[in-house]
Amino acid sequence: METFQSLLTKKLASALAAAGFDNVGELTQATDPRFGDYQTNAALMLGKQHSENPRAVAEKILQHLNAADLCESPTVAGAGFINFTLLPGAVANKTAELFADERLGVARSTSPRKIVIDFGSPNVAKPMHVGHIRSTALGDALARIATFLGHDVIRDNHIGDWGTQFGMVIWGWKNLLDREALQRGPLAEIVRIYKETNARSTSDPAVRDACRQELVKLQSGDKENIDIWNECVALSLQDFQHVYQLLDIHYDIQCGESFYNDRLAGVVEGLLKSGIAEISERAVVVFFRDIPELADKPCIIRKSDGGFNYATSDIATVDYRITELMRDTVWYVVGAPQTLHFKQIFEIARREGHQADFRHIPFGNVLGEDRKLMKTRSGENVPLRQLLEEACARARKIIEEKNPNLADAEKIDIARTIGIGAVKYADLSQYRMTDYVFSWEKMLALQGNTAPYLQNAYVRVRSIFRKAGEAAAKIEKFVLHEAAEITLAKRLCQFAEIVPQVLNDFRPNILANYLFELANNFHAFYEGCPVLRSDEPVRSSRLALCDLTGRVLQRGLDLLGIKVPEKM
C-alpha cells in the first residue's frame, strides 16, 4: 500500500522530468495545515540552481503535474513552495485501504538489514539506576520499530561483568559478607560490601593490595574466586530481570565483557601483526595520525602492565558481531560521553576491513527538579527498580480515585500499564539528545503530551464499542464530510509515513509526537462528531474511524514499548 507522500513524490518526479528539471528537493508533510497537507521545496532549489525566480519555476512544474485524482489544484506560496491539499474522496479511499490492512499501511523495508543493537548494558554488582532508562527504553523502541519494518534484529545486553571492581567485591565477600542480608536483598548487600571495601582500601594499603591479589586470582581462574564471581553475576542478573519484566523488555543474547576475555590477547596480536597497532612506551596503541579530530587521541588496547581495557573488549565484540553473528549493521545505544570512544572503535573496525554500518546512538541525561543529574537525597543514583515500582504505586493511587470499583487484580494490572508507560513515554517523547527533567506530576497527567493521555484516548475508543455492543467496526466505504473527521482520517493515513522516519536519525520522539497529535485529532472528532447517535452510513463510518484510531494508537504505542489498558 502506497502512502500519499509516496504517490505525490512520484507524480512530482514525473512533472519535474517533463519540465526538463532534475529531481531535487523533497516532498514532506506540511508543517502548518493552512498551507495544505504536503509541500515541496523543489522550485526553491531549482530556482537557485538555474538563477530563476522560484515562483516562476514552480509554475513551470505545475504545468506538467497531474495529481487531480489525489488533491486540489496545487498552489504556490511564499518564496516558491508548492503546496498540496488532499481531496476528501481520496482521503476516504486511502482510509478504507488502511482499515483493511493489518500493518496499517506500513510497508516492510525493501532492503532489510541484519542488525545487532547494543543497549541497556548495566554493570554487575551495581543496581540499575534511573540513567539506564534512557538506553534501555530507546534501544527497545528502536529494536521494535526495526523489527516491524522487516529488519533482522538481535538485541544484545553487553553487561559489565568483568573488571577491577571485582577484586573489591570478592575481598568484601570473604571478609564482610552478611549472609542473612544477602538473602533479604542480594544486590544491596553486594553494593554495601563493595562500598565498605572501597573505603577501607582507600585508607589501608594492606586492604588495597589484598583486593589486587583477589583480582589476579580471579583473572587466573582461581576456583573459589570464580565461584564467588559467578554467584555475584547470577544475583545481579536476577535483579536486572525483575526490572526488565516490569519494563516488558527482552534480550536475544546477553554477552557480557567476560564472554570476550579469551579473545583479547588474539585481538591485540592481530592488530600488531596487521600494523594497525604499534608498541608505544610498552603499551600497545592504535594511532589515528591521518584523522584530524583523532590525531592527538590514540587508543590504548593493551596497557603497559599487560592489562586489557574496554577498548580491547569492544574491538573483540565488533569482530564477534560481524564474523559470528553475521551482522551488517551495528547500533550502540550508549550515552554521549562515549562518543570519542566509539569513533576510535569504529575506525579500528574499518581498518580491520569490516564493512558494516556502525552507528553510535547517543542520548542526554535525566535531570531532577533542580535541573541537575537526578539523585537521591543522599547523593546516590536513584535505583531504577525503585523508581518503576513508585510509578506503579502512584498510578494505582490515581486509579483508586478515578475508578474505585475496579477489582484489585485489574487495578494492579492497569497501574503497571499506566505507570511504566508514563516513565517510558516521558523519555521517548523527548529528542534523545535533550536533557529532560523527571516530573511525576507531568508524566502521569491525563492532559498534555503524556502516555496516560494517549492511553485514555484508546480507552475512550474501546468505551464507544462497549456502548455500541460491538467488538469492532465493519465497513467498506468511509463517508467523510465534517472537517474534524477529515482531519482525523488524514492523520491516520500519515502513520505509515512516520514509522520509517524514526530510524533515519533514531528518533522515537517523531512517533511519540505523531501519536499525541493523533490523540488530539481524535478528541476533537469525538467532541464534534456524534458517533452512535448518527444515522447510517455516517454511523458506521465514524465507528470505523474510531476503530482505526484505536488500532493505530495501540500499534504506535506498542512500537514504543508501551501497552494500552481497556479501562482506566
URUR-V213447 format. One record per residue. N is the residue number from 1. RES is the residue in one small letter. OMEGA is omega as a letter, one per 20 degrees, with the letter a starting at -180 (* if undefined). D_FIRST is the distance of its C-alpha to the first C-alpha in Angstrom with 2 decimals. Layout:
BEGIN
n & res & omega & d_first
N & RES & OMEGA & D_FIRST
N & RES & OMEGA & D_FIRST
END
This chain:
BEGIN
n & res & omega & d_first
1 & m & a & 0.00
2 & e & r & 3.79
3 & t & r & 6.61
4 & f & a & 9.81
5 & q & a & 11.61
6 & s & a & 9.82
7 & l & r & 10.15
8 & l & r & 13.67
9 & t & r & 14.59
10 & k & r & 14.17
11 & k & r & 16.17
12 & l & r & 18.69
13 & a & r & 19.17
14 & s & r & 19.99
15 & a & r & 22.37
16 & l & r & 24.05
17 & a & a & 24.68
18 & a & r & 26.04
19 & a & r & 28.27
20 & g & a & 29.60
21 & f & r & 28.32
22 & d & r & 26.83
23 & n & a & 23.30
24 & v & r & 24.48
25 & g & r & 23.70
26 & e & r & 20.43
27 & l & a & 18.26
28 & t & r & 18.25
29 & q & a & 18.07
30 & a & a & 21.42
31 & t & a & 24.10
32 & d & a & 25.88
33 & p & r & 24.34
34 & r & a & 27.37
35 & f & r & 25.87
36 & g & a & 22.50
37 & d & r & 19.06
38 & y & r & 18.52
39 & q & r & 21.23
40 & t & r & 22.15
41 & n & a & 25.47
42 & a & a & 25.29
43 & a & r & 28.29
44 & l & a & 30.32
45 & m & a & 29.95
46 & l & r & 30.64
47 & g & r & 33.57
48 & k & a & 35.07
49 & q & a & 34.62
50 & h & a & 36.17
51 & s & r & 38.63
52 & e & r & 37.33
53 & n & a & 36.76
54 & p & r & 33.13
55 & r & r & 33.03
56 & a & r & 34.24
57 & v & a & 31.58
58 & a & r & 28.92
59 & e & r & 30.36
60 & k & r & 30.25
61 & i & a & 26.55
62 & l & r & 25.87
63 & q & a & 27.87
64 & h & a & 25.22
65 & l & r & 22.07
66 & n & a & 20.21
67 & a & a & 17.78
68 & a & r & 19.47
69 & d & a & 16.46
70 & l & a & 14.94
71 & c & r & 18.09
72 & e & r & 21.84
73 & s & a & 24.06
74 & p & a & 23.58
75 & t & r & 26.78
76 & v & a & 28.78
77 & a & r & 30.26
78 & g & a & 32.78
79 & a & r & 33.59
80 & g & r & 30.67
81 & f & r & 27.34
82 & i & a & 24.84
83 & n & a & 23.20
84 & f & r & 20.26
85 & t & a & 20.19
86 & l & r & 17.24
87 & l & r & 18.27
88 & p & r & 18.51
89 & g & r & 17.16
90 & a & r & 13.92
91 & v & r & 13.72
92 & a & r & 14.57
93 & n & a & 11.90
94 & k & r & 9.07
95 & t & r & 11.14
96 & a & r & 11.36
97 & e & a & 7.69
98 & l & a & 8.18
99 & f & a & 11.50
100 & a & a & 10.60
101 & d & r & 8.44
102 & e & a & 11.14
103 & r & r & 9.67
104 & l & r & 9.12
105 & g & a & 5.78
106 & v & a & 7.77
107 & a & r & 7.07
108 & r & a & 10.43
109 & s & r & 12.71
110 & t & r & 13.27
111 & s & a & 16.93
112 & p & a & 17.91
113 & r & r & 21.38
114 & k & a & 24.33
115 & i & r & 25.38
116 & v & a & 28.52
117 & i & r & 28.79
118 & d & a & 32.40
119 & f & a & 32.71
120 & g & r & 35.27
121 & s & r & 38.23
122 & p & r & 41.17
123 & n & r & 44.77
124 & v & r & 46.82
125 & a & r & 49.92
126 & k & r & 48.34
127 & p & r & 46.28
128 & m & a & 42.76
129 & h & a & 43.09
130 & v & r & 40.98
131 & g & a & 40.01
132 & h & a & 38.11
133 & i & a & 35.54
134 & r & r & 33.93
135 & s & a & 33.34
136 & t & a & 32.54
137 & a & a & 30.01
138 & l & a & 28.35
139 & g & r & 28.24
140 & d & r & 26.88
141 & a & r & 24.04
142 & l & r & 23.10
143 & a & r & 23.37
144 & r & a & 21.13
145 & i & r & 18.36
146 & a & r & 18.78
147 & t & r & 18.74
148 & f & a & 15.55
149 & l & r & 13.88
150 & g & r & 15.35
151 & h & r & 18.69
152 & d & a & 21.92
153 & v & r & 24.03
154 & i & r & 27.76
155 & r & a & 29.30
156 & d & r & 32.92
157 & n & a & 35.62
158 & h & a & 38.21
159 & i & r & 41.13
160 & g & a & 44.33
161 & d & a & 46.69
162 & w & r & 49.31
163 & g & a & 51.61
164 & t & a & 54.94
165 & q & a & 54.46
166 & f & r & 55.05
167 & g & r & 58.64
168 & m & a & 59.23
169 & v & a & 57.26
170 & i & r & 59.29
171 & w & r & 62.61
172 & g & r & 61.79
173 & w & a & 60.80
174 & k & a & 64.16
175 & n & a & 66.28
176 & l & a & 64.68
177 & l & r & 62.32
178 & d & a & 62.72
179 & r & r & 61.50
180 & e & r & 61.34
181 & a & r & 59.26
182 & l & r & 56.95
183 & q & a & 56.37
184 & r & a & 55.74
185 & g & a & 53.33
186 & p & a & 52.79
187 & l & r & 50.91
188 & a & a & 53.18
189 & e & r & 56.22
190 & i & r & 54.84
191 & v & a & 54.14
192 & r & a & 57.65
193 & i & r & 59.44
194 & y & a & 57.45
195 & k & a & 58.37
196 & e & r & 62.00
197 & t & r & 62.29
198 & n & r & 60.79
199 & a & a & 63.34
200 & r & a & 66.20
201 & s & r & 65.25
202 & t & a & 65.26
203 & s & a & 68.88
204 & d & a & 70.19
205 & p & a & 70.11
206 & a & r & 71.02
207 & v & r & 67.90
208 & r & r & 65.79
209 & d & r & 67.29
210 & a & r & 66.84
211 & c & r & 63.11
212 & r & r & 62.83
213 & q & r & 64.62
214 & e & r & 62.29
215 & l & r & 59.32
216 & v & r & 61.05
217 & k & r & 61.74
218 & l & a & 58.10
219 & q & r & 56.94
220 & s & r & 59.56
221 & g & r & 58.39
222 & d & a & 61.14
223 & k & a & 60.44
224 & e & a & 61.45
225 & n & r & 59.31
226 & i & r & 56.33
227 & d & r & 56.67
228 & i & r & 56.80
229 & w & r & 53.77
230 & n & a & 51.81
231 & e & r & 52.76
232 & c & r & 51.74
233 & v & a & 48.33
234 & a & r & 47.83
235 & l & r & 48.91
236 & s & a & 46.64
237 & l & r & 43.59
238 & q & r & 44.47
239 & d & r & 44.44
240 & f & a & 41.19
241 & q & r & 39.55
242 & h & r & 40.58
243 & v & a & 38.79
244 & y & r & 35.62
245 & q & r & 35.71
246 & l & a & 36.03
247 & l & a & 33.09
248 & d & a & 30.97
249 & i & r & 30.65
250 & h & r & 31.09
251 & y & r & 31.81
252 & d & r & 31.37
253 & i & r & 34.61
254 & q & a & 37.49
255 & c & r & 39.37
256 & g & a & 41.98
257 & e & a & 44.31
258 & s & a & 46.83
259 & f & a & 44.45
260 & y & a & 44.97
261 & n & a & 48.76
262 & d & r & 49.90
263 & r & a & 47.64
264 & l & r & 49.00
265 & a & r & 52.15
266 & g & r & 50.21
267 & v & a & 47.77
268 & v & a & 50.76
269 & e & r & 52.56
270 & g & a & 49.52
271 & l & r & 49.04
272 & l & a & 52.77
273 & k & a & 52.86
274 & s & a & 49.99
275 & g & r & 51.65
276 & i & r & 48.80
277 & a & r & 51.20
278 & e & r & 54.93
279 & i & r & 57.86
280 & s & a & 58.97
281 & e & r & 61.81
282 & r & r & 61.45
283 & a & r & 57.78
284 & v & a & 54.88
285 & v & r & 52.72
286 & v & r & 49.75
287 & f & a & 50.33
288 & f & a & 47.76
289 & r & a & 50.23
290 & d & a & 47.75
291 & i & a & 45.28
292 & p & a & 46.79
293 & e & r & 45.15
294 & l & a & 46.24
295 & a & a & 49.47
296 & d & a & 51.70
297 & k & r & 49.62
298 & p & a & 50.35
299 & c & r & 48.82
300 & i & r & 51.38
301 & i & r & 50.28
302 & r & a & 53.71
303 & k & a & 56.26
304 & s & r & 59.89
305 & d & r & 60.95
306 & g & a & 58.62
307 & g & r & 56.04
308 & f & a & 52.29
309 & n & a & 49.90
310 & y & a & 46.30
311 & a & r & 45.50
312 & t & a & 46.79
313 & s & a & 44.76
314 & d & r & 41.54
315 & i & r & 42.07
316 & a & r & 42.58
317 & t & r & 39.40
318 & v & a & 37.37
319 & d & a & 38.98
320 & y & a & 38.18
321 & r & a & 34.51
322 & i & a & 33.94
323 & t & a & 36.36
324 & e & r & 36.28
325 & l & r & 32.97
326 & m & r & 31.37
327 & r & r & 29.21
328 & d & a & 27.96
329 & t & a & 27.18
330 & v & r & 29.66
331 & w & r & 29.21
332 & y & r & 32.32
333 & v & a & 31.94
334 & v & a & 35.57
335 & g & a & 37.52
336 & a & a & 38.17
337 & p & a & 41.85
338 & q & a & 40.79
339 & t & r & 39.20
340 & l & a & 42.19
341 & h & a & 42.35
342 & f & r & 38.80
343 & k & r & 39.30
344 & q & a & 42.29
345 & i & a & 40.64
346 & f & r & 37.62
347 & e & r & 40.05
348 & i & r & 42.18
349 & a & r & 39.18
350 & r & r & 38.31
351 & r & r & 41.99
352 & e & r & 41.86
353 & g & r & 39.19
354 & h & a & 36.15
355 & q & a & 32.97
356 & a & r & 30.70
357 & d & a & 28.82
358 & f & r & 31.11
359 & r & r & 30.25
360 & h & a & 32.59
361 & i & a & 30.80
362 & p & r & 33.73
363 & f & a & 34.13
364 & g & a & 36.83
365 & n & r & 39.27
366 & v & a & 39.62
367 & l & r & 42.54
368 & g & a & 44.96
369 & e & r & 46.05
370 & d & a & 48.58
371 & r & r & 45.76
372 & k & r & 47.14
373 & l & a & 45.66
374 & m & a & 45.36
375 & k & r & 48.49
376 & t & r & 50.67
377 & r & r & 53.99
378 & s & r & 55.74
379 & g & r & 53.53
380 & e & r & 51.56
381 & n & r & 47.81
382 & v & a & 46.25
383 & p & a & 45.33
384 & l & a & 41.63
385 & r & r & 42.43
386 & q & a & 44.82
387 & l & a & 42.36
388 & l & r & 39.62
389 & e & r & 42.19
390 & e & r & 43.39
391 & a & r & 39.86
392 & c & a & 39.71
393 & a & r & 43.24
394 & r & r & 42.53
395 & a & r & 39.41
396 & r & r & 41.59
397 & k & r & 44.14
398 & i & a & 41.61
399 & i & r & 40.44
400 & e & a & 44.12
401 & e & a & 44.62
402 & k & a & 41.52
403 & n & a & 41.32
404 & p & a & 44.61
405 & n & r & 44.34
406 & l & r & 41.61
407 & a & a & 42.87
408 & d & a & 43.85
409 & a & r & 41.36
410 & e & r & 38.55
411 & k & a & 39.92
412 & i & a & 39.99
413 & d & a & 36.40
414 & i & r & 35.10
415 & a & r & 37.37
416 & r & r & 35.95
417 & t & a & 32.34
418 & i & a & 33.29
419 & g & a & 35.79
420 & i & r & 33.83
421 & g & a & 30.64
422 & a & a & 32.79
423 & v & a & 34.18
424 & k & a & 30.88
425 & y & r & 29.19
426 & a & r & 32.29
427 & d & a & 31.81
428 & l & r & 28.05
429 & s & r & 27.83
430 & q & r & 30.21
431 & y & a & 29.50
432 & r & a & 30.67
433 & m & a & 33.61
434 & t & r & 34.97
435 & d & a & 38.01
436 & y & a & 37.63
437 & v & a & 40.27
438 & f & a & 39.98
439 & s & r & 40.75
440 & w & a & 40.81
441 & e & a & 41.13
442 & k & a & 38.02
443 & m & r & 35.70
444 & l & a & 36.65
445 & a & r & 36.59
446 & l & r & 34.65
447 & q & r & 34.07
448 & g & a & 32.52
449 & n & a & 29.96
450 & t & r & 30.71
451 & a & r & 29.20
452 & p & r & 31.36
453 & y & r & 30.01
454 & l & r & 26.38
455 & q & r & 27.56
456 & n & r & 29.52
457 & a & r & 26.51
458 & y & r & 24.93
459 & v & r & 28.36
460 & r & r & 28.59
461 & v & a & 25.35
462 & r & r & 26.85
463 & s & r & 30.17
464 & i & a & 28.70
465 & f & r & 27.61
466 & r & r & 31.02
467 & k & a & 32.71
468 & a & a & 30.61
469 & g & a & 31.46
470 & e & a & 27.88
471 & a & a & 25.84
472 & a & a & 22.37
473 & a & r & 21.01
474 & k & a & 19.99
475 & i & r & 18.42
476 & e & a & 16.59
477 & k & r & 16.98
478 & f & r & 17.47
479 & v & a & 20.67
480 & l & r & 20.81
481 & h & a & 24.21
482 & e & a & 25.70
483 & a & a & 25.03
484 & a & a & 24.60
485 & e & r & 21.85
486 & i & r & 19.96
487 & t & r & 20.44
488 & l & a & 19.28
489 & a & r & 16.04
490 & k & a & 15.38
491 & r & r & 16.25
492 & l & a & 13.92
493 & c & a & 10.92
494 & q & a & 12.43
495 & f & a & 12.33
496 & a & r & 9.29
497 & e & a & 11.29
498 & i & a & 14.51
499 & v & r & 14.30
500 & p & a & 14.11
501 & q & a & 16.83
502 & v & a & 19.22
503 & l & a & 20.04
504 & n & r & 20.86
505 & d & r & 24.23
506 & f & a & 24.17
507 & r & r & 24.02
508 & p & r & 22.99
509 & n & r & 24.68
510 & i & r & 21.65
511 & l & r & 19.73
512 & a & a & 22.99
513 & n & r & 23.52
514 & y & a & 20.05
515 & l & r & 20.83
516 & f & r & 24.25
517 & e & r & 22.98
518 & l & r & 20.66
519 & a & r & 23.80
520 & n & r & 25.80
521 & n & r & 23.47
522 & f & a & 23.56
523 & h & r & 27.35
524 & a & r & 27.74
525 & f & a & 25.72
526 & y & a & 27.79
527 & e & a & 31.00
528 & g & a & 30.31
529 & c & r & 28.42
530 & p & a & 30.17
531 & v & a & 27.94
532 & l & a & 30.24
533 & r & a & 32.82
534 & s & r & 30.54
535 & d & r & 30.78
536 & e & j & 28.09
537 & p & a & 25.41
538 & v & a & 25.25
539 & r & a & 26.25
540 & s & r & 23.38
541 & s & a & 20.86
542 & r & r & 22.45
543 & l & r & 22.70
544 & a & r & 18.96
545 & l & r & 18.56
546 & c & a & 21.10
547 & d & a & 19.45
548 & l & r & 16.07
549 & t & r & 18.20
550 & g & a & 20.09
551 & r & r & 17.20
552 & v & r & 15.86
553 & l & a & 19.52
554 & q & a & 20.25
555 & r & a & 17.42
556 & g & r & 18.08
557 & l & r & 21.79
558 & d & r & 21.51
559 & l & r & 19.93
560 & l & a & 23.11
561 & g & a & 25.24
562 & i & r & 26.18
563 & k & r & 26.52
564 & v & r & 26.61
565 & p & r & 29.56
566 & e & r & 29.61
567 & k & r & 32.75
568 & m & * & 34.54
END
